Amino acid sequence: MIEHQKGRYSKYIRPISIIIDLTVITVFSLYFFKDLQLKEAYYLLYQTTVWLLIAYIVKFYEIFRFTTPVEIISKLVKQAGLFLLVTISFFPFAKQAIFSGQAIAVFMTTSFTIIVLFKYLLFYYLKKYRIITGSNFRIAVIIGYTPEAIRLKEVFETRKDYGYRFLGYFSDKKNNPDIKGKIEDLKQFVIDKRVDEIYCSLNEISNDQLKSLVEFADDNRKTIKFIPDTKEIFSKNLRIDYYELFPVLSLQKTQLHNPFIKGVKRAFDIVFSVFVIVLLFSWLMPILAILIKIESKGPVFFIQGRPGLDEQEFFCYKFRSMQINAITEQEASKNDPRVTKMGKFMRKTSIDELPQFFNVLLGDMSVVGPRPHLWSQNKAYASRIKKYMVRHYVKPGITGLAQVKGFRGEIETEEDMVNRIKLDVFYIENWSIILDIKIIVQTLINISKGEDKAY
C-alpha cells in the first residue's frame, strides 16, 4: 500500500510568488524613483494593478511541474517587456513627475534580476525536492495500453522531477502484468489507492465510458487528462500541455480557478463585507443580541462546522434562531418548533446570516457562491446526484444563484437538491463579476419581499 504523504503545499507557491514579486517591485520603485516627484500612493496602485493585469494576460504565474525552462523564460520576457512599457507610459500623465530613463532602466534591471533569481531557485528547489524526498508527488494511472500510453509512462519514470508515481494501466483490449484491470475496475481502484490523475487514451474508451469517467472525476475531485489520438474530442473545452515533447490534453478549469480572477473576487468580497459590517452589522448586532437573549437562553451566535472549499471543514457563524437543541444536523422545516419568534423574523429577512460576513473576511466563504450544506446532506447526496461535489471547487457563499432562483430552505424532495446543484454548477462554470452583482441585487429584492421557503 502506498503511503500517501504528498505534502500538498503547492497551493501556497503561487500566492507567495505574487507577494514576493509585488514586494520587490514596490521596494525598488520607492528607492529608485524617490527623486522623480511621483505621487507614491497613486503610482504604487497603478504599478500593482498593471503588474497583476499583465501577469494574467501572459499567464505569468501559471507555472506547473512540467513547464519547461524555455516557457518560463518566455513568460519572464513578456512580463518584463510589457511592464516596462506601462511603467514608461505613466510619466506623460503625471504632470509633476520627472522622467528618468536611467532610473527606470536601473529599476527594471534590479527588480527583474531579483525576480528571475528567486524563480530559478524556487523552480530548481522544487524539482530537487521531489527527486530527493519523494514528497509533493501525484499518483497517476493510465487507461489504455497503446504506444502513446507506454511513452507517457516512460516520461513519468524518467522525469522524477515531475513528481509522479505511476500505478498501472487499465484496458479492456490488452492483458499483461502491467495492466491492473478492466476499465470498469478503475473507479474503485482510484478511490482505494487515492489516485490524483487519470490519463485516458481515447481509442480505448467509448463515449459512454468517457462521459461516466468525467462525471466520476468531477464527483471525486480527480484530475482527468487525455492522451491525444485520432478520435474527435475537440468539441470539449481542452487545454494542451507538454511533458517534454509528449502532448497531453486537459479539461479546462473554470474562470474561478484563475489566480487573477480569484484575486478580483476576493478583493470584492473584502470590500463588500467591510461595508456591510461597518454600516449595518455594527449597530444592528447589539440590538439583535438583546432580543435573542430576552426570548431564549443560550448564546447569541450559532456556530456549526460545514464543508467548504475542497470539502475542508470551517465554522459557519449565524445569529441563533432556534432554542438550544441536540439535533443541529437536521435542517429547519415549516413551522419547526425549534425556531423562536425572533428566529422566525431573522430567517424571513435573512438577518441571521449577517455574521457570515466575518467568515468572508476570514477567507472561509465568499459573498456569492454555493450555500454551505450540512455535513449530513453531503453524506446523503454526494454519491446520488451528479456533479454534487463540483460545488466544493469554490468557496461557499452567503447567497447564491440557487437561492435567488427559489431553491433555498428545506429539501423536501431529491428533485429540490438536483435543481439546487444544477444552478450551483451553472454558477461555477459561468461566473462573472456581473453575475455576482445580479445575484446580490436579486437577494436584496427577495429579502424585501420576504421568501416563502425562508423558515
C-alpha positions in Angstrom: 0.0 0.0 0.0 1.3 3.5 -0.9 1.8 5.8 2.0 0.1 8.9 0.7 2.0 11.7 2.2 2.4 14.2 -0.6 2.9 17.4 1.4 0.4 19.4 -0.7 1.9 22.8 -0.1 2.0 23.7 -3.8 -1.2 25.8 -3.4 0.8 28.3 -1.4 3.6 28.7 -4.0 1.6 30.9 -6.4 0.4 33.4 -3.8 3.8 33.5 -2.2 5.4 34.2 -5.6 2.9 37.0 -6.3 3.5 38.6 -2.9 7.3 38.4 -3.3 7.2 39.9 -6.8 5.0 42.8 -5.7 7.2 43.4 -2.7 10.3 43.5 -4.9 8.9 46.0 -7.5 7.3 48.1 -4.7 10.6 48.4 -2.7 12.8 49.1 -5.7 10.4 51.6 -7.2 10.3 53.5 -3.9 14.0 53.5 -3.8 14.9 54.3 -7.4 12.0 56.7 -8.1 12.3 58.7 -4.9 13.7 61.8 -6.7 11.2 61.7 -9.6 8.4 63.6 -7.7 5.9 60.8 -8.1 2.8 60.7 -6.0 3.7 57.4 -4.4 0.3 56.2 -3.5 -1.1 56.7 -7.0 1.9 55.2 -8.6 2.0 52.1 -6.4 -1.7 51.5 -7.0 -1.1 51.8 -10.8 2.0 49.7 -10.7 0.4 46.9 -8.7 -2.7 46.9 -10.9 -0.8 46.7 -14.2 1.6 44.1 -12.9 -1.3 41.8 -12.0 -3.1 42.6 -15.2 -0.1 41.8 -17.4 0.6 38.6 -15.3 -3.0 37.5 -16.0 -2.6 38.2 -19.8 0.7 36.4 -20.2 -0.1 33.7 -17.7 3.0 34.7 -15.7 2.1 32.6 -12.7 0.8 29.6 -14.5 3.9 27.5 -13.9 3.4 23.8 -13.4 5.7 20.9 -12.6 6.0 20.0 -16.3 6.6 23.6 -17.5 9.9 23.8 -19.4 12.6 26.4 -18.7 12.1 27.9 -22.2 8.4 28.6 -21.4 9.4 30.2 -18.1 11.9 32.4 -19.8 9.3 33.4 -22.4 6.9 34.4 -19.7 9.6 36.5 -18.0 10.5 38.3 -21.2 6.8 39.1 -21.9 6.2 40.2 -18.4 9.3 42.4 -18.3 8.7 43.9 -21.8 5.0 44.9 -21.2 5.7 46.1 -17.6 8.5 48.3 -18.9 6.1 49.9 -21.5 3.4 50.6 -18.9 5.9 52.0 -16.4 7.1 54.4 -19.0 3.5 55.2 -20.0 2.7 56.5 -16.5 5.0 59.5 -16.7 3.3 61.5 -19.5 0.1 61.6 -17.4 1.9 62.5 -14.1 2.4 66.2 -14.7 4.8 66.9 -11.9 6.8 63.7 -12.3 10.4 63.9 -13.8 11.0 61.2 -16.4 14.4 59.5 -16.0 15.3 56.7 -18.4 18.3 55.8 -16.3 16.2 55.4 -13.1 13.7 53.2 -15.0 16.5 51.1 -16.5 18.2 50.5 -13.1 14.8 49.8 -11.5 13.8 47.2 -14.2 17.3 45.6 -14.2 17.5 45.3 -10.5 13.9 44.2 -9.9 13.9 41.5 -12.6 17.3 40.2 -11.6 15.9 39.5 -8.1 12.7 38.1 -9.5 14.4 35.8 -12.0 16.9 34.7 -9.4 14.0 33.9 -7.0 12.0 32.0 -9.6 15.1 30.0 -10.7 15.9 29.0 -7.2 12.3 28.1 -6.4 12.0 26.1 -9.7 15.3 24.3 -9.1 14.5 23.6 -5.4 11.0 22.1 -6.1 12.5 19.8 -8.8 15.2 18.6 -6.4 12.8 18.4 -3.5 10.6 16.0 -5.5 13.5 13.8 -6.5 15.3 13.6 -3.2 12.4 13.4 -0.7 9.7 11.9 -2.9 7.3 14.4 -1.4 4.7 16.5 -3.2 4.0 13.8 -5.7 0.9 12.9 -7.6 -0.4 9.4 -8.2 -1.4 8.6 -11.7 -3.0 5.7 -13.8 -3.5 5.4 -17.5 -6.5 4.0 -19.4 -5.2 2.1 -22.4 -2.1 0.2 -23.3 -1.1 1.9 -26.6 2.3 3.1 -27.7 1.4 6.6 -26.6 0.3 5.4 -23.2 3.6 3.5 -22.8 5.6 6.6 -23.8 3.8 8.6 -21.2 4.6 6.0 -18.5 8.3 6.3 -19.5 8.1 10.1 -19.1 6.7 9.6 -15.6 9.6 7.2 -14.7 12.5 9.1 -16.3 11.5 12.6 -15.2 11.5 12.1 -11.5 11.4 15.9 -11.1 7.8 15.9 -12.4 6.8 14.2 -9.2 4.5 11.4 -10.5 4.1 7.9 -9.2 2.6 5.6 -11.8 0.5 2.7 -10.5 -0.5 1.0 -13.7 -2.7 0.7 -16.8 -6.4 -0.2 -17.3 -7.5 -1.7 -20.5 -10.4 -3.8 -22.0 -8.3 -4.7 -25.0 -5.0 -6.0 -23.6 -3.9 -8.2 -20.7 -0.4 -8.3 -19.1 1.2 -7.9 -15.7 1.3 -4.1 -16.1 -2.4 -3.9 -16.5 -4.2 -3.6 -13.2 -7.7 -4.4 -14.5 -10.6 -3.6 -16.8 -11.9 -0.1 -17.2 -14.9 -1.0 -15.0 -12.3 -1.7 -12.2 -10.8 1.7 -12.5 -13.1 3.8 -10.3 -12.8 1.6 -7.2 -9.0 1.4 -7.7 -8.8 5.2 -7.9 -10.7 5.6 -4.7 -8.8 2.8 -2.8 -5.3 4.0 -3.9 -6.2 7.7 -3.7 -5.2 8.3 -7.3 -4.8 12.0 -8.2 -4.7 12.0 -12.0 -6.3 9.7 -14.6 -4.8 9.7 -18.1 -7.0 8.4 -20.8 -6.1 7.0 -24.2 -9.2 7.8 -26.2 -9.0 5.0 -28.7 -9.7 2.5 -25.9 -12.8 4.1 -24.4 -16.3 4.5 -25.6 -18.3 7.8 -25.5 -20.5 6.4 -22.7 -17.4 5.3 -20.7 -15.8 8.7 -21.3 -18.9 10.6 -20.1 -19.1 8.4 -17.0 -15.4 8.9 -16.3 -15.7 12.7 -16.5 -18.6 12.6 -14.1 -16.7 10.3 -11.7 -13.7 12.7 -11.8 -16.0 15.7 -11.0 -17.7 13.9 -8.2 -14.5 12.7 -6.6 -12.3 15.8 -7.3 -9.9 13.9 -9.5 -8.0 15.3 -12.5 -8.6 13.7 -15.8 -6.3 14.2 -18.8 -6.4 12.8 -22.3 -3.7 11.3 -24.5 -4.5 12.7 -28.0 -5.1 10.4 -30.9 -7.4 10.3 -34.0 -10.6 10.4 -32.0 -12.5 13.7 -32.2 -12.9 15.3 -28.7 -12.2 18.9 -29.7 -15.8 19.9 -29.1 -14.8 19.8 -25.4 -13.0 22.7 -23.6 -9.5 21.4 -23.8 -6.0 22.7 -23.0 -2.8 21.2 -24.3 0.3 20.8 -22.2 3.6 19.1 -23.0 5.5 16.7 -20.8 8.9 17.1 -22.6 7.7 16.6 -26.2 4.7 14.5 -25.2 1.3 16.3 -25.7 -1.4 15.8 -23.0 -4.9 17.3 -23.2 -6.7 18.5 -20.1 -10.2 19.7 -19.5 -10.0 23.5 -18.9 -10.8 24.7 -15.4 -13.4 27.4 -14.8 -12.6 31.1 -14.5 -12.8 30.8 -10.8 -9.6 28.7 -10.8 -7.7 31.6 -12.4 -5.5 33.3 -9.8 -6.2 36.8 -11.2 -10.0 36.2 -11.2 -9.7 34.7 -7.7 -7.9 37.8 -6.6 -10.6 40.1 -8.1 -13.4 38.1 -6.4 -11.5 38.1 -3.1 -11.0 41.9 -3.3 -14.7 42.4 -4.0 -15.6 40.1 -1.0 -13.4 42.0 1.4 -14.7 45.5 0.3 -18.3 44.4 0.3 -18.0 42.6 3.7 -16.3 45.6 5.4 -19.1 47.8 4.0 -21.8 45.6 5.5 -20.1 45.1 8.8 -19.4 48.8 9.3 -22.7 50.2 8.1 -25.1 47.5 9.2 -23.8 44.9 11.5 -22.0 47.3 13.9 -25.3 48.9 15.2 -27.7 46.0 14.4 -25.8 43.3 16.3 -26.3 44.7 19.8 -30.0 45.1 19.2 -30.4 41.6 17.9 -28.2 40.2 20.7 -30.5 41.7 23.3 -33.7 40.5 21.6 -32.3 36.9 21.2 -31.2 36.7 24.9 -34.6 38.1 26.1 -36.6 35.4 24.2 -34.5 32.3 25.0 -31.5 31.2 27.0 -28.3 30.4 25.1 -25.5 32.1 23.1 -26.2 34.9 20.7 -24.3 33.2 17.9 -24.8 29.7 16.5 -21.5 28.2 15.3 -21.5 25.0 13.2 -19.0 23.1 11.2 -19.8 23.0 7.5 -17.9 21.6 4.4 -16.2 24.4 2.5 -13.6 24.7 -0.3 -12.2 21.3 -1.2 -14.6 19.9 1.4 -12.5 21.2 4.2 -14.5 22.0 7.3 -14.9 25.6 8.5 -17.1 27.1 11.3 -20.1 28.9 9.9 -21.4 31.8 12.0 -25.1 32.7 12.3 -27.3 34.5 14.8 -29.0 31.8 16.9 -32.6 31.5 15.6 -33.6 28.3 17.5 -34.0 27.0 21.0 -30.9 25.1 22.2 -31.4 21.5 20.9 -29.4 18.4 20.2 -30.4 17.9 16.5 -28.4 20.6 14.8 -27.7 18.4 11.8 -31.4 18.5 10.9 -32.4 21.4 8.6 -35.3 23.6 9.6 -38.8 22.7 8.3 -42.0 24.7 8.0 -43.4 25.5 11.5 -40.3 24.0 13.1 -40.9 24.1 16.9 -37.2 24.7 17.5 -37.4 28.2 15.7 -38.0 31.1 18.1 -40.3 34.0 17.3 -37.3 36.3 16.9 -35.6 33.5 14.9 -38.6 33.3 12.5 -38.2 37.0 11.8 -34.5 36.8 11.3 -34.8 33.8 8.9 -37.5 35.5 6.9 -35.3 38.5 6.4 -32.0 36.5 6.2 -30.6 38.7 9.1 -29.4 35.5 10.8 -26.8 35.2 8.0 -25.1 38.5 8.7 -22.3 37.1 10.9 -21.1 35.1 7.9 -19.6 38.3 6.6 -16.9 37.6 9.2 -16.5 34.2 7.5 -15.9 36.1 4.3 -13.2 38.3 5.9 -11.5 35.2 7.3 -11.5 33.7 3.8 -13.7 30.7 4.5 -16.6 32.0 2.5 -17.4 34.3 -0.4 -20.3 36.8 -0.6 -21.7 34.8 -3.6 -21.3 31.1 -4.1 -23.0 27.8 -3.5 -24.5 27.8 0.0 -22.6 25.6 2.5 -24.6 22.4 3.2 -24.8 20.4 6.4 -22.4 17.5 6.6 -25.4 15.2 6.8 -26.6 16.5 3.4 -23.1 16.0 1.9 -23.1 12.3 3.0 -26.7 11.8 1.8 -26.4 13.3 -1.7 -22.7 13.2 -2.8 -23.0 9.8 -4.3 -26.6 10.2 -5.6 -26.5 13.4 -7.5 -24.2 14.0 -10.5 -21.7 16.8 -10.1 -22.7 17.3 -6.5 -19.0 17.6 -5.4 -18.2 20.2 -8.0 -19.7 22.8 -5.6 -16.7 22.3 -3.4 -14.3 23.5 -6.1 -15.1 27.1 -4.9 -15.7 28.8 -1.6 -19.3 28.6 -0.3 -21.3 31.8 -0.4 -23.7 33.8 1.9 -26.1 33.9 -1.1 -26.1 32.1 -4.4 -27.8 31.5 -7.7 -29.8 28.6 -6.4 -31.1 30.7 -3.5 -32.3 33.6 -5.6 -34.0 31.2 -8.0 -36.1 29.8 -5.2 -34.1 26.7 -4.3 -33.4 27.5 -0.7 -34.6 26.2 2.7 -35.8 22.8 3.3 -35.1 20.0 0.9 -38.5 18.3 0.6 -37.7 16.0 -2.4 -34.5 14.9 -4.1 -35.5 17.0 -7.1 -35.1 20.1 -4.9 -31.5 19.2 -4.3 -30.9 18.3 -8.0 -32.2 21.7 -9.1 -30.0 23.4 -6.5 -26.9 21.5 -7.7 -27.6 22.3 -11.3 -27.7 26.0 -10.5 -24.6 25.8 -8.3 -22.7 24.2 -11.2 -24.0 26.7 -13.7 -22.8 29.5 -11.5 -19.3 27.9 -11.1 -19.0 27.3 -14.9 -20.4 30.7 -16.0 -19.1 33.0 -13.3 -18.6 36.7 -13.9 -18.5 39.8 -11.6 -21.7 41.0 -13.3 -23.4 37.7 -12.3 -22.3 38.2 -8.7 -23.8 41.7 -8.7 -27.0 40.5 -10.2 -27.3 37.8 -7.5 -26.7 40.3 -4.7 -29.3 42.7 -6.1 -31.8 39.9 -6.5 -31.1 38.7 -3.0 -31.9 42.2 -1.6 -35.1 42.2 -3.7 -36.1 38.8 -2.4 -35.4 39.9 1.2 -37.6 43.0 0.8 -40.4 40.9 -0.5 -40.0 38.0 2.0 -39.3 34.5 0.9 -41.8 31.6 1.3 -39.1 29.0 2.0 -37.2 31.1 4.5 -38.2 29.2 7.6 
